[in-house]
Amino acid sequence: MTGEDPGPLIRLFGVTGGRARPVGESFDLVAIVTTVEMPFEPIGLVPEHLDVLSACRRPTPVADVAAHLKLPLNITRVLLSELRREGLVTIDRPRPMGKTIDERIYREVLHGIRGL
């Protein structure tokens, strides 16, 4: 034994309870996560679960959730699938490109409003 810190792997193992794969229907990086409800008593939720619930009050892509948590994508997917199973978040496929408004347009409109 070297006495070195085992690093983040042990912590990640604990966060997911040793699970490496999400449960339920699969979802990709651009799927949209939205908090359905915040539990009054956060019993059984790890701090990362609470961070997800807070971050996803507005619809948020899975990739952004992982970046916010500063966790690997597979760990984030496990956490998200647990929250979905408990009915605390929804995970939806993004709308087809033809039905969404370009973010660039929003930025231009915002810039124009600020210029007034």
PLY file of the C-alpha trace (Angstrom):
ply
format ascii 1.0
element vertex 116
property float x
property float y
property float z
element edge 115
property int vertex1
property int vertex2
end_header
0.00 0.00 0.00
1.45 3.35 -1.03
-0.59 5.61 1.24
-1.61 7.80 -1.69
-5.06 9.34 -1.89
-7.25 6.97 -3.97
-8.60 9.98 -5.82
-12.03 10.71 -7.19
-12.82 7.16 -8.35
-13.70 6.00 -4.85
-15.95 9.02 -4.38
-17.68 8.46 -7.72
-18.25 4.82 -6.81
-19.95 6.01 -3.64
-22.06 8.65 -5.39
-23.59 6.08 -7.74
-23.68 3.21 -5.27
-21.37 1.29 -7.58
-23.69 1.57 -10.60
-22.00 2.36 -13.88
-25.03 2.40 -16.17
-28.26 4.38 -16.03
-31.54 2.56 -15.47
-34.53 2.86 -17.76
-34.78 4.37 -21.21
-31.50 5.62 -22.64
-30.88 9.28 -23.37
-28.11 11.21 -25.11
-26.06 14.36 -24.48
-28.61 16.73 -25.96
-31.63 15.32 -24.10
-33.32 17.99 -22.01
-33.59 17.55 -18.23
-36.24 19.44 -16.27
-36.97 19.30 -12.56
-40.54 18.18 -11.91
-40.63 18.84 -8.19
-38.26 19.56 -5.35
-38.67 17.21 -2.40
-39.41 18.86 0.91
-37.38 16.24 2.73
-34.28 15.34 0.70
-34.07 11.88 2.30
-31.87 9.51 0.37
-30.59 12.15 -2.03
-26.88 12.81 -2.29
-25.66 16.41 -2.71
-25.21 15.79 -6.45
-28.92 14.90 -6.76
-29.83 18.17 -5.08
-27.45 20.06 -7.39
-29.19 18.52 -10.42
-32.64 19.43 -9.10
-31.52 23.00 -8.55
-29.74 23.34 -11.90
-32.61 21.87 -13.90
-35.38 24.15 -12.72
-35.07 25.44 -16.27
-34.75 22.88 -19.08
-31.07 21.93 -19.33
-29.22 19.59 -21.73
-27.58 16.51 -20.19
-24.13 17.73 -21.30
-24.64 21.00 -19.41
-25.74 19.12 -16.29
-22.52 17.07 -16.40
-20.46 20.23 -16.82
-22.29 21.92 -13.94
-21.68 18.93 -11.66
-18.08 18.58 -12.87
-18.66 14.84 -13.11
-18.06 12.36 -15.94
-20.98 11.89 -18.29
-21.62 8.26 -17.31
-21.87 9.22 -13.61
-24.20 12.09 -14.50
-26.41 9.73 -16.51
-26.68 7.36 -13.54
-27.70 10.23 -11.26
-30.22 11.53 -13.80
-31.75 8.10 -14.32
-32.20 7.72 -10.55
-33.96 11.08 -10.34
-36.15 10.18 -13.31
-37.08 6.86 -11.69
-38.14 8.77 -8.55
-40.26 11.15 -10.66
-38.18 14.20 -9.75
-37.02 15.05 -13.29
-38.12 14.49 -16.85
-35.63 13.71 -19.60
-36.94 14.53 -23.07
-35.49 14.35 -26.53
-34.86 17.79 -28.00
-37.27 19.14 -30.57
-36.29 18.75 -34.23
-34.16 21.62 -35.53
-36.90 22.91 -37.83
-39.17 23.59 -34.86
-36.73 25.54 -32.71
-35.72 29.16 -33.00
-32.04 29.74 -33.61
-30.24 30.89 -30.44
-28.40 33.42 -32.57
-31.70 35.19 -33.23
-32.39 35.42 -29.50
-28.96 36.94 -28.93
-29.46 39.51 -31.69
-32.85 40.51 -30.31
-31.43 40.81 -26.80
-28.52 42.88 -28.09
-30.98 45.13 -29.93
-33.13 45.61 -26.83
-30.10 46.47 -24.74
-29.10 49.04 -27.33
-32.37 50.95 -26.88
0 1
1 2
2 3
3 4
4 5
5 6
6 7
7 8
8 9
9 10
10 11
11 12
12 13
13 14
14 15
15 16
16 17
17 18
18 19
19 20
20 21
21 22
22 23
23 24
24 25
25 26
26 27
27 28
28 29
29 30
30 31
31 32
32 33
33 34
34 35
35 36
36 37
37 38
38 39
39 40
40 41
41 42
42 43
43 44
44 45
45 46
46 47
47 48
48 49
49 50
50 51
51 52
52 53
53 54
54 55
55 56
56 57
57 58
58 59
59 60
60 61
61 62
62 63
63 64
64 65
65 66
66 67
67 68
68 69
69 70
70 71
71 72
72 73
73 74
74 75
75 76
76 77
77 78
78 79
79 80
80 81
81 82
82 83
83 84
84 85
85 86
86 87
87 88
88 89
89 90
90 91
91 92
92 93
93 94
94 95
95 96
96 97
97 98
98 99
99 100
100 101
101 102
102 103
103 104
104 105
105 106
106 107
107 108
108 109
109 110
110 111
111 112
112 113
113 114
114 115
